[in-house]
Amino acid sequence: MHLIAMRRDLYERHRWVATSLFKAFVQAKARALARLRYAGSLAVMLPWLQSELEEIDAIFGGDAWPYGIEHNRPTLQALVDYMVEQRFIARAMPIEDLFVPIPDALGT
């Protein structure tokens, strides 16, 4: 749904920023999903929210908005292909060249 970009010169000077941002977004996502799933007081006014969340989990394997290159490779590759086709970029490039590595950002 969204993509966060960082200037390369900022990343080169402060590599820790990319990992910190990634960790912050992972935590924010976890909190938002926990709030959505809390049935004591619904976060949004959807009467069938809990059953909708169960269906979304079943369809998307528990995470409708996964982070990371591998989970999003088909979409990212399609984006690169469309950008070449529409002449936004001169040539296709490896997906890995578009992202900085986030070493062990999740503590795994």
VENCOR-V711495 format. One record per helix or strand. SS is the DSSP state (hx for helix, st for strand). FROM is the first residue (numbers start at 1). TO is the last residue. Records with the same first field share a line. If there is no record, write none. Layout:
SS->FROM-TO / FROM-TO
//
This chain:
hx->8-13 / 16-37 / 49-60 / 69-85 / 95-98
//
